[in-house]
Amino acid sequence: YRSEIFPDGCMAAVWEPVEDWKQLYQSAMLEFDRTKLKDRVEVAQHAIEDRLRDLDQNRGGNSEECQQLRDALSGLRVLSREIVQV
């Protein structure tokens, strides 16, 4: 799901499958609703781990993306600890 606000003030919501790990990561990091946060974190973690596995199996990708993936996982781990503490 993503939403758009156009310059004229019109708002729109679009439902579409999200496959990019970056979008899932951003959704988790920007979620304010605690009832949805745990699920968003888990979905993002799985997507990131899947991408890391793909890169490892194909010996592809670049070191920059690998670093971004590791950084994202680290951020999600911190967020997960915060969820547990509350």
Number of C-alpha atoms within 10 A of each C-alpha: 9 12 10 11 10 9 7 6 8 8 10 10 10 9 8 8 8 11 10 12 20 16 14 21 23 14 18 22 17 11 14 10 8 11 9 11 19 16 12 20 25 16 17 25 22 14 20 23 16 13 18 18 12 13 15 12 9 9 9 11 13 9 9 9 13 17 11 13 21 15 12 20 19 13 14 20 14 11 16 15 10 10 13 8 6 6
